Amino acid sequence: MATEKRALRLLAAGFAALVLLTLWQWRGAAPLSSDLLALLPGAAQDTLRQRAEARVQEALNRELLILIGHPVRERAYALAERQAHALLASARFETLHWRVEGDRQALIDELLRGRLALADPALRELLASDPQRYLEQRAQALFSPLHGSPLPTERDWLGLAGQAAARLQQLAGPLAPDPQSGALMVEADGRHWVLLRLRTAADAFALDQAAAITGQLHELREAVHAGGGELLAAGGVLHAAEAQQRAAREIAWLGGGAACAVLALLLLVFRSRRALLALLPVLAGLASGTAACVALFGQIHLLTLVLGGSLIGVAIDYPLHLLSKRWSHAPWRSAELLRLTRPGLTLSLVSSLIGYLALAFSPFPALTQIALFSAAGLLAAYASTLALAPLLASERLQPWPPLLALASRLECLREGLLARSHPALLVVLLVGLAASGLSRLSLDNDLRQWVAPSPALLEEARRLAALTGHQPTSQFFLVEAPDESTLLARQQALAERLDRLVQRGALDGYLALSQRVAGAEQQQRLREALERLPAHWQALRALGVPQAQLLAERQALLQLPLQNIDAALAGASATAWRPLWLGPDGRGGVAGLITLRGLADARALAGLADGLTGVRLIDRVAELNASFAQTQRQAGALKLIACVLIAGLLGLVLGLRQSLRIVALPLLACALALAVLGWLGQPLTLLGLFGLLLVSALGVDYAILMHEGVGGAAVSLLGILLSGLTAWLSFGLLAFSATPAVADFGLTVSLGLAFSFLLAPWAGRASARQPLAEAVA
């Protein structure tokens, strides 16, 4: 009795320490993450690539675009102005850009200073190779009704500044500054649209940030609708908020549903509120798993919590195996019960830990975090169960007798089936069925299985992209060179290939530094062409353009300094290009990016950088998909190693033959589950594979308990039946998750558990048929 009281005191102290640790870890901001990239493996990267990816990812995560439209131009501007003031008053945004800042003269001065650097490559080539033709085209353009330029004609007779302005406008997309207000506007779908471009003050995946911004956006949307307008929004923060809300719902409904179902099952089967003590190891397991992840990783991902909620069906196995012995009608002495059941429970725990911790060596952070959560949770559940044994051994528990009769009939049915058939033939039949389904099985290593974006958000982003031409992609090119001039030349060579993709419709557009500034050699070549220009400007002279003005403009152009990249990006009109400049690459050279818009198919980029020195395509999605396939192989190999270790451990205790049977049965259950997926046409995902690894651990647990047979085969079968039911209630609900990978995980585990339960009795032994009363005598 003193030992039992000491165990209960230790349990109470452990719970108190766990509560204090949890309160300390959650004392500030919740250590939760919804960033999918935090769960994905990082590629072997150099520092420069890390800088490039961080630059691109920051823009994807922190940029929020809002379009406000109204049939009346003035009303659209008024609505946008009102909402801009509301957004500026919020501390949630670092910047807000919706009008062309600065006066018209500042833009003109910027264009005039950058004429050599901003000149269109094709026009620059024409001016150098055929200046007379260039000037004839310029003369025609002066009288064209479509001719328009922000500069007065008398300040840009040669047209270099006007052409640069037109080119920048074309690269910027359909949006154009409103002449009166300076707001960035576009007319489409019977409405005048105003663009507001915001940058969030914190990362999109900050929990409080995403929720607060979506709440504010909802208020803005209602205000715009009340004014007769329409609001469209797109940005990483919206997807982050939606993912957080979905995870919270699934934790509440799936995890809560599983907990309620297990609670009802305990009350129904054991007919006493004391049976609810079996939930204490579950709570200890969930809290310990969470605390372990936060302690090691600094935070815990919401996906880990969604999957970790299913630990309910595993952690409750230990108290259920004790409670199930109550059907044996044996003297219910906790010390004796523990002496008989602890070896089996300990072997189950150790085998499960080996299986989980093997995955901790996977390069995939998602598997590592989930494995750590599960291992820490099972340890806490096991320890709590041993401490609770005195309370679980209460004679007040009077389990429902018909369940034992059902288990006895099932055991008799199995014995009769085996008596009428040869076990080896059954094994051959099952292996044949497994092989048939496995031949139909396919693998799915697509990153999109891990996300479930809202169709409404996707449609709104599609509409906004069509109106603004702004549809950034995660793929980009990283260009390196020994100096700026070579960098721009390499970007220009790649740009010519990208232009062909744009012409084919495979790409909407791109942004490159070479669009904004020409290399020093190209600027110097343009200077040389300007020096030869007086011999060819008869076309302009024929229009009456004073020669003095032409000479003065030519002289001003010749006196312009050659611009480098920093100078070209200093103006207000260079905002879009500024993030593309990485500067020194740390190896004595320089580097820059080329970002893409509206990529229809990433396969169109294959081979685009071939033959271009210093040019790399960075396609993180493709790399991750390839990493998924590699991780599947690695996880499978790690699990096979774990199975060998488990078999070796069990062999030391149970003997080699029995240990091989205990390990082989769960593997056969996994093969049959895969076969069913093959027959259903359901591919196996990485998370589904992890589910099978979990199944093998549970299957070993079931097989060990059937082999131990404490209380008799029927009682042991009833114990794993209850364990299986709680596991099905936990994991089966995950099949209804909105995230495809999580749903695949739930379906795969459910199938594997069903086959594990059906095959586990084969691990029994003849001596297990004796009742517990005889065993303890």
Secondary structure, 3 states (H helix, E strand, C coil): CHHHHHHHHHHHHHHHHHHHHHHHHCCCCCCEECCHHHHCCCCCCCHHHHHHHHHHHHHHHHEEEEEEEECCHHHHHHHHHHHHHHHHCCCCEEEEECECCCCHHHHHHHHHHCHHHHCCHHHHHHHHHCHHHHHHHHHHHHCCCCCCCCCCHHHCCCCHHHHHHHHHHHHHCCCEECCCCCEEEEEECCEEEEEEEEEECCCCCCHHHHHHHHHHHHHHHHHHHHCCCEEEEEEHHHHHHHHHHHHHHHHHHHHHHHHHHHHHHHHHHHCCHHHHHHHHHHHHHHHHHHHHHHHHHCCEEHHHHHHHHHHHHHHCHHHHHHHHHHHHCCCCCHHHHHHHHHHHHHHHHHHHHHHHHHHCCCCCHHHHHHHHHHHHHHHHHHHHHHHHHHHHCCCCCCCCHHHHHHHHHHHHHHHHHHHHCCHHHHHHHHHHHHHHHHCCCCECCCHHHHCCCCHHHHHHHHHHHHHHCCCEEEEEEEEEECCHHHHHHHHHHHHHHHHHHHHHCCEEEEEEHHHHCCCHHHHHHHHHHHHCHHHHCHHHHHCCCCHHHHHHHHHHHHCCCCCCHHHHCCCHHHCCCHHHEEEECCCCCEEEEEEEEEECCHHHHCCCCCCCCCEEEECHHHHHHHHHHHHHHHHHHHHHHHHHHHHHHHHHHHCHHHHHHHHHHHHHHHHHHHHHHHHHCCCECHHHHHHHHHHHHHHHHHHHHHHHCCCCHHHHHHHHHHHHHHHHHHHHHHCCCCCHHHHHHHHHHHHHHHHHHHHHHHHCCHHHHCCHHHHCC
